[in-house]
């Protein structure tokens, strides 16, 4: 029997509405998940204007309500976190341990994926009797979603759904960029530019790794207060007009033996800040751009002197079946904060308010919750 449920639907022009969709039965390698919570981030807001009608949302957690006949490692009633970069586990990148770079599915929306064999992608999800794509093939701003087995990771029932939902993007991006990409270790110095959802997770991952100092930079005092809660040892208020960060650069050097930090993480999504982490690292240091800047920007090549590295790790180089359990283990041991990241929850009917609060900087993370 098909499942009827409410979902957010984008018009592709920057707007959305809430309406009923129809979801079919799972194919052999699919599961039907009742979404309990869906995190909200800038990607979800951006997806409203991607030019086509679709179901947005890519951070989610819920309960499996039905499994395809080929599923052996999951069962009905399992609590799961959804993973938007769905690995095929067979291509060159997946076989090389880079599941976040899966050659079949990392960067496509539902309906354009090699996973489209089988009715669930996209024909298993219908709006007004026609197939409708879902953001990153999961579309978590819906009461139910039909996904591939490889799109879910089981999670302990001790973890509240709102806290679990945000692991699948913002938490993973920040945590994984520290542990997998930078490989920060004890006594390394770390700078974080931008203390929103991703930046706060860089900070707490650096704290878990034993880094010191951990220097947080933001233009908003409220964000810097959050940063201290999550593990920053020093906070530096930034002037939004100082695009070259000259004053901040001198302050960072004074806190890092005059050299600059070992690692600097850019988490602002402001194109003008794309070069900022290079200014703040020492010779031989690493600058990491995490915020998804995609605009063309100009680099002064002298910023790379000497032996500096600049990388843009995707999704914290996520290996979902490995990294999600590690994150949850840290959470259950009270080393990593998730509950504190969720500053406001909303029903689906208040999705516009959730977007407005995110854009105004009110929340560390806002989450849509489903009854």
Secondary structure by P-SEA (a helix, b strand, c coil): cbbbbbbbbbccccbbbbbbbbbccccccbbbbcccbbbbcaaaaaacccccbbbbbccbbbbbcccccccccccccbbbbbbccccccccccccccccccccccccccccccccccccccccccccccbbbbccccccccccbbbbccccbbbbbccccaaaaaacccaaaaaaaaacccccccccbbbbbccccaaaaaaaaaaaaacccccccccccaaaaaaaaaacccbbbbbccccccaaaaaaaaaaacccccccbbbbccccccccccccccccccbbbbbcccccccccccccccccbbbbbbcccccccccccaaaaaaaaaaccccccccccccccccaaaaaaaaaaaccccbbbbbcc
